[in-house]
Amino acid sequence: MDIQVIEPVGFCPGVKRAFELALQAIGDRKRPVYLLGDLVHNRHAIEKLQKNGVVLTENPEEIPRYATVITRSHGIEKVTLRTLEERNAVIIDTTCPRVRRARDLAQSLEKRGYALLILGNQNHPEIRSLLSFLESSATVLKTKEEWEGLDMSSWQEKKIAVLAQTTFPGVLFEAFLKWKRERWPQLEMEIFNTLCSETETRQKNLVQKIREGALTTVIVVGGRKSSNTASLFLLARGENIRTIWVEGPEDLSREMFLSREKIGVVSGASTPDWVVEQVVDRLRKWNTGEAI
């Protein structure tokens, strides 16, 4: 087997920052430390924090007064923030700077009178957080079917701004822009590309490597709830190449691979470096005939 790691892999800068803030909070443990929801969408990362004594909960009402609370990197909903403040919690806000900038932009655009059209998943924590800080509602679109079924004729007199969930697939963002140009060319929209450049880089590097003909199989390493990991998986599969999604080395078996395969390993932005290393190490040991 030929094994290639398609860089960058492991934590992106925003996730690395969040994880380091969480570890620092654990190290300064002068009071109980709670993790309010998944810090990132990766069970290996969460399990490591729990092994260090963090209590994971989805319900802020379960957190005692004066506790230290680590928020998720996707952002925190406004009502939850108020609840924690009322409980005098020490809040460790790990919101990714890119996510925060997108949220601040949405608030600014709303104050300037724009109707907001957001590309993303309205059930994703990032979008839930963003929406909670707006005074009025916004239109959230996740799929081509959703925007193709949207009647924009009633938007003619509105100032419209478009932004996206930071981990929204770049190919879908471009598909939306193409649809707008072809279906509603007369409609004026301010387009703000709030996609995470790190996520885009991973996607572009993966597609480039596939189109070079350098691979026969792609292994995507990341959590099942990770939006950007799902984007990598769907992107690779859309290139008609054998694609395998694993959370860690435990999901692999020797029988999955032929000796002449050319394997590309890529990871989501919330996948720990050590998990990627474990996956690659297992593949290389199989390649050299070592028993595992």
Residue pairs with C-beta under 8 A, 6 or more apart in sequence:
1 257
1 258
1 259
1 260
1 261
1 262
1 263
1 283
1 286
1 287
2 261
2 262
2 263
3 263
3 265
3 280
3 283
3 284
3 287
4 209
4 214
4 215
4 262
4 263
4 264
4 265
5 264
5 265
5 266
5 276
5 280
6 202
6 205
6 206
6 209
6 264
6 265
6 266
7 205
8 198
8 201
8 202
8 205
9 221
9 265
9 266
9 267
9 271
9 273
9 276
10 267
10 271
10 272
10 273
10 276
11 19
11 269
11 270
11 271
11 272
11 273
12 196
12 198
12 199
12 269
12 270
13 198
14 73
14 96
14 97
14 98
14 99
14 196
14 198
14 269
15 40
15 73
15 96
15 269
15 270
17 94
17 96
17 97
18 39
18 40
18 72
18 73
18 94
18 95
18 96
19 39
19 40
19 45
19 272
21 70
21 92
21 94
22 35
22 39
22 49
22 54
22 70
22 92
22 94
23 49
23 52
25 33
25 68
25 70
25 92
26 33
26 49
26 52
26 53
26 54
28 68
29 53
29 68
30 68
31 66
31 67
31 68
31 90
32 55
32 64
32 67
32 68
33 53
33 54
33 55
33 67
33 68
33 69
33 70
34 54
34 55
34 56
34 57
34 63
34 67
34 68
34 69
34 70
35 46
35 49
35 50
35 54
35 55
35 56
35 57
35 69
35 70
36 57
36 58
36 60
36 63
36 69
36 70
36 71
36 72
36 76
36 80
36 84
37 56
37 58
37 71
37 72
37 125
38 46
38 56
38 72
38 225
39 45
39 46
39 49
39 70
39 72
39 73
39 94
40 46
40 72
40 73
40 223
40 226
40 270
41 222
41 223
41 225
41 226
41 227
41 229
41 268
41 270
42 222
42 223
42 226
42 247
42 268
42 270
42 271
42 272
42 275
43 223
43 247
44 223
44 247
44 248
44 271
44 272
44 274
44 275
45 270
45 272
46 56
48 272
49 56
50 56
54 70
57 63
60 69
60 80
60 83
60 84
60 87
61 83
63 69
63 84
63 87
63 89
64 87
65 87
65 88
65 89
66 87
66 88
66 89
66 90
67 87
67 89
67 90
68 89
68 90
68 92
69 84
69 89
69 90
69 91
69 92
70 92
70 94
71 91
71 92
71 93
71 94
71 95
72 94
72 95
72 125
73 94
73 95
73 96
73 99
73 270
74 95
74 96
74 99
74 124
74 125
74 126
74 129
75 95
75 96
75 99
75 100
75 103
75 125
75 126
75 128
75 129
75 130
76 93
76 95
76 129
77 128
77 129
77 132
78 129
78 132
78 133
79 132
81 91
84 91
85 91
95 129
96 166
98 166
98 194
98 196
99 126
99 129
99 166
101 194
102 126
102 130
102 163
102 164
102 165
102 166
102 194
103 129
103 130
103 133
105 163
105 192
105 194
106 116
106 118
106 130
106 133
106 134
106 138
106 163
107 133
107 134
109 116
109 161
109 163
109 190
109 192
110 116
110 134
110 135
110 136
110 138
112 159
113 159
114 158
114 159
114 160
114 161
114 190
115 138
115 139
115 155
115 158
115 159
115 160
115 161
116 134
116 138
116 139
116 161
116 163
117 138
117 139
117 141
117 160
117 161
117 162
117 163
117 189
118 127
118 130
118 138
118 139
118 140
118 141
118 162
118 163
118 164
118 165
119 140
119 141
119 142
119 162
119 163
119 164
119 165
119 168
119 172
119 173
119 176
120 126
120 127
120 140
120 141
120 142
120 164
120 165
120 168
121 127
121 140
121 142
121 165
121 227
122 128
122 131
122 140
122 142
124 165
124 227
126 165
126 166
126 167
127 140
127 165
131 137
131 138
131 140
139 150
141 147
141 150
141 176
143 172
144 172
144 175
144 176
144 179
147 176
147 179
148 179
148 183
152 183
152 184
152 187
155 187
156 187
159 188
159 190
160 187
160 188
160 189
160 190
161 189
161 190
161 192
162 176
162 189
162 190
162 191
162 192
163 192
163 194
164 173
164 193
164 194
164 195
165 194
165 227
166 194
166 195
166 196
166 199
167 195
167 196
167 199
167 227
167 228
167 231
167 269
168 195
168 227
168 231
169 203
169 231
169 234
169 235
170 195
170 199
170 200
170 203
170 204
171 203
171 235
171 238
173 193
173 195
177 191
180 187
180 189
196 228
196 269
198 269
199 228
199 231
199 269
202 228
202 232
202 266
202 267
202 269
203 231
203 232
203 235
205 266
206 218
206 232
206 235
206 236
206 264
206 266
207 235
207 239
209 215
209 264
210 218
210 236
210 239
210 241
210 264
211 239
214 262
214 264
215 241
215 262
215 263
215 264
216 241
216 242
216 261
216 262
216 263
217 241
217 242
217 243
217 244
217 257
217 261
217 262
217 263
217 264
218 236
218 241
218 242
218 243
218 244
218 263
218 264
218 265
218 266
219 243
219 244
219 246
219 252
219 263
219 264
219 265
219 266
219 279
219 283
220 229
220 232
220 233
220 236
220 243
220 244
220 245
220 246
220 266
220 267
220 268
221 229
221 246
221 247
221 248
221 265
221 266
221 267
221 268
221 271
221 275
221 276
221 279
222 228
222 229
222 232
222 245
222 247
222 267
222 268
222 270
222 271
223 229
223 247
223 268
223 270
223 271
224 245
224 247
226 268
226 269
226 270
226 271
228 268
228 269
228 270
229 245
229 267
229 268
229 269
229 270
229 271
232 266
232 268
233 243
233 245
236 243
236 266
237 243
244 256
246 252
246 279
247 275
248 275
248 278
248 279
249 275
249 278
249 279
249 281
249 282
252 279
252 282
252 283
254 286
254 292
257 263
257 283
257 286
263 283
265 276
265 279
265 280
265 283
267 275
267 276
282 292
285 292
286 292
